[in-house]
């Protein structure tokens, strides 16, 4: 069946700020050549949208996301000093994108680690990122004390751990690690661990489970990352550990991410908008390309996802394509053209 006969799937495309348009153009060019079934609805968000429309999240963008339930998003810049909270946090909470999925795999040979193949699954809507922050006065200073509070609910802890175990089963993974700090945060993190154990018991004999205190986990990831498979944790810990694991395989330029809800998926490059190199044609598009591959798998096109994964592996291992962040001199266009050749 040719791509022209494949049922089209509406998807919101947000190019983003800074290097976003460059890497998004690369990804959509490759996806279209691959025969991906997406019918793009191009929308804006971030600093560029704010400068044009006075809001970083225009209503028409939110309406598109609600309608399609499927998003490919480049990096966004939240306007500074304008009273805006993080756009990414806002999107996650507004659309209940409760599961953040960050796969990490060694693709570039010759690095410090050769056998990294793990996934961090992070609870995405609660914890210390719920933005419950306040100042408390003291003496003549109304902002003398900064106070932040977070919360975890049993329902959400149960849901994210269950997601991790189901992900493990679906993707042939063998072990789930519950990452916590229940030895100190006995209530806040203790509730997560308690629910994690409750869910894990339902998967006994099908998926192995272990428990790790977050600081010990961070140390072990640097010493012996190959011992980890699927890791599930709360919001703040997951944010930190997923960037740590990206550093094991070459940095955020090799780190895709997915934000998954009950009826919606948002796929993104998790790195920043890098305004210092915007428009220079030297940005690494592979993180967003990998997110595109995850998006294909999400809609059931595992065949196309595998072809794209194989092509990325080929241009790195066989063709030796490296952008500057990976120690090479390849341009964004070099990566795009190499991938187009590899998928033919």
Secondary structure, DSSP 8 states (H G I E B T S, - for coil): --GGGS--EEEEEE--STTHHHHHHHHHHHHHHHT--EEEEEE--SHHHHHHHS-SS-HHHHHHHHHH-EEEE------TTSS---HHHHHHHHTT--EEEEEEE--STTSS-S--EEEEEEE-SSEEEEEEEEEEEETTEEEEEEEEEEE--HHHHHHHHHHHHHHHHHTT--EEEEEE-TTTSTTHHHHHHHHHHHHHHHTTTTSEEEEEEHHHHHHHHHHHGGG--EEEE-HHHHHHHHHHHHHHTT-GGG-EEEEE-SS-EEEEE-S---GGGTTSS----HHHHHHHHHHHHHTT-HHHHHHHHHHHHHHHHTS---BGGGTS-B-HHHHHHHHHHHH-
